């Protein structure tokens, strides 16, 4: 399983949207493919202006535990995306339900860089 990351551009990234997941053991590869920086979610997000990239982080002690961090220029840009692509977002969200045991919204964060 390979992970890739992007470097946050401190001049443009001002907002992060963070989720936590506990993934089913037999779904780890699929989860990483869908939620990773080039995955289905990132591809959907990239259809909107203001999206900057996604990071996928795996817990070193609990291999089924992950965080995703999606970077946007602002909360407003993310919210506009959610309005504009609501149907696509909902369809992908439903398709991904079988990948995890738990998912929890951590929060919306302002980057203080």
N, C-alpha and C positions, 0 to 999 in steps of 0.2 A: 504494500500500500504506500503510494508516494503522496507527499504533501507538498504544496507549493504556496508561497506567500508573496505578497506584494509589499512594497515599501510605501507607507502612507506619506503622501505629499503634504507636508505641514502647512503649506501655503493655501491649500484648497480644502482639505478634510477638516470639518468642524463638528461632525456629528457621527456617532456610532450607535448601532442598533444591535443589541447582544441577546443571544438565546443560548440556553443550555439544553443538552440532550443526553438521555441514556438510551443507547442503541441496542437493538436485539443482536445477539452474538452472531447469528447467521446472516445479518444484514450489514455488517461493517463495511464491506467493499462497496456495496450499492449506496449506502449512506454517504461515504466519502466521495463517491462519484457525483452524487446529486447535490451535496452541500458544499463541496470544495470550491476553490477560487475560479474554476472553469466549468463548474457544474450547472445543473438545470436552473437553480435559483439565481446564480450569478448571471446566467444568460438572460433570464427574464428581467432581472434588475437592470441589466445593461441596455435594455430597450428604452429606458427613461433617462432624461438628462439629470445630472446631479449625482449619479451613482459613481463611486470611485473604486470599489473593489470589495472583496470578501476574504476573510481569513478563517481557516478552520483549525482549531486547536484541540489536540487529544491529550487527555489526562495521563500523566506518566504512571500513576499508581492504579488507575482504574481504566483499562483500555476501551471500555464501552461508554466512557463519559467524554463528551465533547462540548466545546463552545464554538459558536459562530459569531463573528463580528463583521457587520456590513457597514462600510463607510460611505457617507454621503456628504455633499457640500453643506447641507442643512437638514433640519428636521422637516422643514416645509417641502424640500425636494423629495424626501422619502414619502411624506404624506400625499403629495401630488401623484407620485408613482402609484401608491396604494389606491387612490381614487381612479386614476386612468386605467390601471390594469387589474381592477378588482376581480373580474371573472377569471382571468388567467391565474392570478394569485390563489384564489380559492380552489381552482381545479388542481394546481400543483400541490397545494397544501394537503388536499384530500388524498392525492396519489401517494404522498409521502408518509401518511399516517402509519402504515404498516412497517416502517423502518425502525421506529423507536418505541420504547416502553414508556418513556416520559419525555415531555418537552416543557420547558418553562421559560417564559419571557423574563430576562434579567432586568432590562431597562433600556431607556434612551439616554445616551451620554453625550455631553458636550466635551469636545477635545480641548484641553487647555494647553495648547502648544504655542 
